[in-house]
Amino acid sequence: MTSERRWALVLVAPAVIILVGVALYPVASAMWLSLHRSILVFHEQRFIGLGNYAFLVGDSRFWGALRNTSYFAVVAVAVELALGLAIALLLDAATPGRGLLRASVLIPWAVPTVVSAKLWAWLYNPDYGLVTRLLPVHDVNFLGMPGWAMHAAILVDVWKTTPFVALLLLAGLQTIPRDLYRAAAVDGASPARTFLSITLPLLRPTIVVTLVFRTLDAFRVFDAVFVLTDGGPANTTETLSIYAYKTLMRMGDFGYGSALSVATFACVMLISLGYVRLVGVGVAR
């Protein structure tokens, strides 16, 4: 047994070393840097303890970025889940050309995020954008008006990521035994009743996993919003990741930028723990 444990440690050691180097060390380094006032331009580097976090609590821009990020994540994930479930049900049905339809649905997901965001920025252009031209009123600036910019960014994320959600849900639908649907049909159950009593309960684990992936990814959104609006107009689309990036790279304040990154990491961890608790409740039931 001792020999087996030693071999187990030897086999696990490379993975542990990689995990420490790739994940734990950067996080610990950012936490340590967040305890300093580190401004590159002024060559200032001194330990201030929790001073950055004290400033963060009273930073209205941080709370605005947190609201924007939360709103983006909640709305985008909800829409993607609803559309993804509808598409997954369509792809799961035995219809002609199902293979071609599955391949075509994945096209938006295959396009790099920066490319798709730039494409949509052209479509939203108030002068020559196709989306603007299709509207009866042509003076709408989707990316330049505070009331429209966030929802324009959400639409881009929905267009880009809904195929991924549909693919995950389709995989869950494929695991449901077809005999259950045949039995429901013999008993005279309606399609709505079958969906509510068979499909939805058996698909719940897959839905939870999909929500975990998409919520964590949406909460860390950066590239799509950065390309579309750069956090504007008037910071109405500025997310936590964009605020941290601007503080770190444009202002050169590595101490407070690291504190913002740690705060974002803490929010992601809280979301993860919430989903873990939700999964645990589901398993207990």
Secondary structure as UniProt FT lines:
FT   HELIX           2..19
FT   HELIX           20..24
FT   HELIX           25..33
FT   TURN            34..35
FT   STRAND          36..39
FT   TURN            40..43
FT   STRAND          44..47
FT   TURN            49..50
FT   HELIX           51..57
FT   HELIX           60..92
FT   TURN            96..97
FT   HELIX           98..105
FT   HELIX           107..110
FT   HELIX           113..123
FT   TURN            126..128
FT   HELIX           130..134
FT   TURN            142..144
FT   HELIX           146..174
FT   HELIX           178..186
FT   TURN            187..188
FT   HELIX           191..194
FT   HELIX           195..199
FT   HELIX           200..219
FT   HELIX           223..228
FT   TURN            229..231
FT   TURN            234..237
FT   HELIX           240..245
FT   HELIX           246..250
FT   HELIX           254..284
//
